Every structure is written in structure tokens, then in C-alpha cells.
Amino acid sequence: MDEPAIPPEHSGRRLYGRSKGHKLRQGQAALIDAMLPAVSVPEAGPLDAVTLFGTGMPLELEIGFGGGEHLAAQAAARPDTGFIGCEPFLNGVVQALGHLRDGGLGNVRLHMGDARDVIDRLPDASLDRVYLLHPDPWPKARHAKRRMVNHGSLDAIAAKLKSGGEFRLGTDDPTYCRWAMMVMGQRRDFRWTADSARDFLERPEDWPETRYERKARRHGHEVWYFRYARI
């Protein structure tokens, strides 16, 4: 089925999907109570590296971090960079907290909610990278407006990325892959950095594997790795 045209003015401001899964165990609930307040993004006001980390370090942001394994791995590899992780799913936030505790990671802040509420509060040209890995594909054409890759969200991401900053997108869903390539192909503020098929068919060394990716490969799915530079 042909994909519908993409309205350039579409903002995609509504958050779709679940916020809770299975009931938290006692230890998980205790982790939320003890640790989440200390690493949470402030609920209101402008945000920058000094506000979040007390120093002017580089900033990166992950939209929908799932269980937080990619976020934690990136933070462990680059302790002099600050990371903001946004995830509306409570059980994913609990898993991320476990990674931060076990890794002793102090360069991560979490927002349990819509990433766009954080993005809007950041200064323009303040992010070095934005990650969107295995987003919900919303495969039906009538649900295309719910996909995170839309012009409204990309306008906001582009505004917050530094010139030369990178937007990374990973997916194993063929529909989402085609959709994303179509949408990104319409942009004039991003440049696809791939020079050959290998550049988007093989996971880069500095791209930690996520559990969603492992699951996709177990099911025999292809995975695509897109890297776009902010012009």
C-alpha cells in the first residue's frame, strides 16, 4: 500500500502508547523511590548542561530508551558527555535505573514522559546527538501520524542539534524503514551520511546493541542503522 502524503505542518504532539506494564516488584518500586528523584530532569524551566549536570559538558538525548541498555553503554563509554534519556514506559525506566546504579553512572538524567517536553526546553543548537532506536512503527497507514519520524518532531530535533550534530535512527520494521527514508529524503536540514549499503546494514562500532535489536535478529529480521548529519 502506498504511504500517505506527509503534511509538513504536522506536529505529532500527542503521545501514544502504554506508560505501564507488569506490576513492579518490591525492589523495583524501592529503586524508583530512592533513585529516580535524584536523576530526573527537572519538571519545569529551561534546561542545559549546567542545569542538569553542573558543568558545560556536551549533551546527547535518547528518545524512547526502552530498557536503557544503549543509553547506559553510551554513558559509560563517554563519561565526559551528559545524556538525557526519555521514556514514558515505567518498567523501562526501572531497568534504566538498574543500569545506572550498577554502572555507577552519574552523567545520565531521565525523563519519564514525552521526549518533546524536554526537547522544547533545551537551547537551540545544544545537542551533539539525538537517538531514536526501534521506535513503535505504527504499521497501519491510518496510524502514520503517530510515528515519531514526522516533520513536526524533526523540526524540533533539527533546531536543537548543533551544526554537524547527528540524528541516529534504528529500526527493523520495513514499513518504518521506507517511511523514514521518505520523510528524511524530504528534509533539507539533514544529510544522510551513508556512502554504501554497508553503512546502514552493519551496526557501527559505537552503536551499542539494544535488546530490541537482539530480539529482531532472533526472529530473522534485517536491521537498518541510519545516521543523519545536521546541516
Secondary structure, DSSP 8 states (H G I E B T S, - for coil): -------TT----S--S-S--S---HHHHHHHHHHHHHHB--SSS---HHHHHSS---EEEEES-TTSHHHHHHHHH-TTSEEEEE---HHHHHHHHHHHHHHT--SEEEESS-HHHHHTTS-TT-EEEEEEES-----SGGGGGGSS-SHHHHHHHHHHEEEEEEEEEEE--HHHHHHHHHHHHT-SSEEE--SSTHHHHS--TTS---HHHHHHHHTT---EEEEEEE-
